Amino acid sequence: MAIVPATDTYSALERGVIDGAVHPIQNEMQWQLYQVCKDLVEPPFYQSSVVFIVNSNVWNKLPKEQQTIMITAGRESIKEFMDDIQKETANARQIAQDKGMKFISFSGPAKDWFLSNLYETAWEDNTKRFADVAAKLRPMISK
């Protein structure tokens, strides 16, 4: 596996330096990767999520009214973000289809294996690179 800067993805695919890339479909269509890559793997993975990280000592010092305002604003922001992402994803999928890209879809046990291995490998890599942070963060954001 090679880590290629996002700005170099198109030329790396075009020149055969890499065989594929992992980016949100919205980025792939915006960067016109359909010109140099004809397949998309599904289900989507490594998707953005919204995480609010707050120092618990600071949070606990806030008045309940402020906490409530922040929680409400956070929920509204997440809903708006998710609505926008769904629209952008649907638009990008349509562009991919219009440009003749082929969707390769995993389902059932193959899908479970695929996603499990992707995420476990990412956590292993992050744990090696950022041991203290990954050990604390994973339980906080994992289901």
N, C-alpha and C positions, 0 to 999 in steps of 0.2 A: 504494500500500500504506500502510495506517495501522497504527500500533502502539497497541493498546488494552490497558489493564491487564486481566489475567485476570479480576479481580473485576467488570469492566464488560462482559464478553463477552456475557452473557445479554441485558442491556438494550440493548446496541448492536445485536445481531442482531434483537431484538424491534422496535426502532424503525427498522430499516433503515439505520442508520448504517454498518454493514458488511454484506457479503454472505456472509462466511464467516470462519472462524477456524482457527488451527492450535494444537491442544492434543492431548495423549495422549487416546485414546478413554476411558480410565478417568476422567479429569477431566471430559470432555464429558458422560458419563453421570451422574457425581456431581453436576454442576451443572445437570442436567436440560435440557441444550441441545436434546434431542429435541423439546422443546415449541416451539422457535422455529427449528429447522433440521432439514430432513428428509433430507438427503443426507450421506454420508460418502465421502471419496475414499480409495481404496486404490491402491497398497500404502501401509502406514504409512511415515511419514518423520519426520525430526527426532526419532527415538526416543532415549530416554535410554541412555546407555552408562556403564560404570564405567571411570574412568580414575584411576589412582593416579599422581600427579606427585610425584616425590621429587628433592630437590636431590642431584645426583650426587656432589658433594664430601662431603656428609653421609653419603650411602649408602655410599660407598667407605670411610668411616671406621668403619662398623659391622662388628662381627665377623661372619664368614660364618654362624655359627649364628643370629644375630639376623636376618640377611638371609633365611635359609631359613625361619625362623618367619614373617616378614612376608610372604614370597611365598606360603607355604602358607595363611596366614590370608586373604590377598587372594584367592586362587583359590577358597577355600571361600565367602567373602563374595560373590564374583561369581556363583558357581553358585546360591547361595541367592537372591540378588537376581533372577537371570534366571528361576528357577523361580517366584518370587512374581509377577513381571511377566507371565509366560505365563498364570498362573491368573487374574490380575486382568484381563488383556486378553480372555481367553475369556469371562469373566463380563460384562465391559462390552459385548462384541460381542453376547452373548445379549440383554442389556437393550436394545441398539439395535434388534435384530431384533424383539423383543417390542413395542417402541414404534413399529414400522412404519417405521424409517429405511431408506432405500435406499442400498445400497453401490454406488458407481461405481468400477469396477476398471479399471486400466490393465494391459496385459500386452504382452509382446514388445517391439518397438521403441518403442512409445508409452510403455511403463513406463520403459525405459532413458532416453528423452529427458526424461520428466517428472522422474525422480530426479536425473539429471545436472544439469539446469537448476536444480532446487531447491538442491542442495548447492553448485553453483558460484556461484550468486547469493548464497548465505549467506556463502561464503568471501570473495567480492568485497566485500560489505558490511562484514564483520569486518576485512578488510584495510584498508579506508578508515578505519574507526573506531579500530582498534588495530593499526596497521601493524607495529610491532616485535614484539608478542606473536604476532599471527597468522602472521607469517613464520617464527617459531621453532616455534610449536605445530603448524602444519599438517603438516609432515613427520613429526612425532613420533606423531601420532594417525591419520594417513591410511594406508589400505592401499596 
